Amino acid sequence: MSQPHDPDCKVKEVGTVLGLPVEERGKLEPLRGKMNKLADRGWLRKLGDGRFAIAF
């Protein structure tokens, strides 16, 4: 995952921490959808480069 002082991360990094098979095609799409939902609800911020950050 990103450095401890780095508040933003990629979906692949989150998947790795959660133990998901990140190398298999399509396994991260459900996680990406959930993270997008959290961004829509204001819990996360979606950054322009595809990374996510905590909103507060």
ZIWO-V254628 format. One record per residue. SS is DSSP state (hx for helix, st for strand, lp for the rest). OMEGA is omega in radians with two decimals (NA if undefined). D_LAST is the distance of its C-alpha to the last C-alpha in Angstrom with 1 decimal. Layout:
ss = <SS,SS>
omega = <OMEGA,OMEGA>
d_last = <D_LAST,D_LAST>
This chain:
ss = <lp,lp,lp,lp,lp,lp,lp,st,st,lp,hx,hx,hx,hx,hx,hx,hx,hx,lp,lp,lp,lp,lp,lp,lp,lp,lp,lp,hx,hx,hx,hx,hx,hx,hx,hx,hx,hx,hx,hx,lp,lp,lp,st,st,st,lp,lp,lp,lp,lp,st,st,st,lp,lp>
omega = <3.14,3.12,-3.12,-3.13,-3.12,-3.01,-3.12,-3.09,3.09,3.11,3.14,3.12,3.10,3.11,3.11,3.13,-3.14,3.11,3.11,3.10,-3.00,-3.13,-3.14,-3.10,3.06,-3.10,-3.12,-3.09,3.07,3.11,3.11,3.10,3.11,3.13,3.05,3.08,3.11,3.08,3.10,-3.11,3.06,3.13,3.11,2.99,3.06,-3.11,-3.06,-3.11,3.11,3.11,3.12,3.09,3.08,-3.02,-3.09,NA>
d_last = <19.7,18.1,18.6,16.6,15.2,14.4,10.8,12.1,15.0,17.7,18.8,21.9,20.2,18.3,21.7,23.5,21.4,22.1,25.7,26.2,29.2,27.4,30.8,32.1,31.8,29.6,28.1,24.6,24.7,23.7,20.7,19.8,20.3,18.0,15.2,16.0,16.0,12.5,11.5,13.9,12.3,8.8,7.5,8.0,9.0,12.7,14.0,17.6,19.2,18.3,15.5,12.2,8.9,5.8,3.8,0.0>
